[in-house]
Amino acid sequence: MVSVDKARTYRFVNSLILMAMPCLILSGCIHSESKPISFYRLTADIGNNPKIPVLGLVRAKNAMIGLGPIHIPEYLDRPQMVIAVTGHQYRLSEDHRWAESLDQNISLALFKALPDELGTDRIVRYPWPQRLAIDYQIGIDILEFNVDANSQSRLTAQWYLKRKDQTTIDKRFDCRIPSSNTNYEKMVETQSQCLSGLGREIADTIRQNQ
């Protein structure tokens, strides 16, 4: 038979264990939530080519170029990076996120790259003041921008170039670059390459339609 003292000891130990369990569980939750989050930003370094100045008409008229609006699908409008598991299923990464909203990152990356490609700094981002006269407006509708189930970076965009008092030019851009669905640095690198390709096409179209 267990003595009274031993029974009391068992009850005391059991009480301590029961009291400690919530703390242990909470500690485990805190530990799991404290996993560091990596943040990423896209770039659009367009030119492997030397700087190509905007041709005469744009420079002579000091044309103002408006970049935007830029729209992204709602499934991309979130901080987590999105990876396609199948054609119909996507995975969100809680540990790998965009450092800013994706549409703003795309806009800023192109805004930083286009002046060097076009040889002008007269570029503004949407929205701009109504009183500002825009000579060329670039609107972009992102349809797909992720890494697919075949580990390819995909960028599909419908975009337009609207020149003041002239017909709008509509184009579709599609990019596929081998990437990775586990290496996030590689994902961002290849997605940036696709974005650079879009910027290059926009710059070429502006130069060809002056």
Buried (B, 14 or more C-beta within 10 A) or exposed (E): EEEEEEEEEEEEEEEEEEEEEEEEEEEEEEEEEEEEEEEBEBBBBBBEEEEBEBBEEBBEEEBBBBBBBBBBBEEBEBBBBBBBEEEEEBEEBEEBBBEBBBBEBBBBBBBBBBBBBBBBEBBBBBEBEEEEEBBBBBBBBBBBBBBBBEBBBBBBBBBBBBBEEEEEBEEEBEBBBEBBBEEBEBBBBBBBBBBBBBBBBBBEBBBEEB
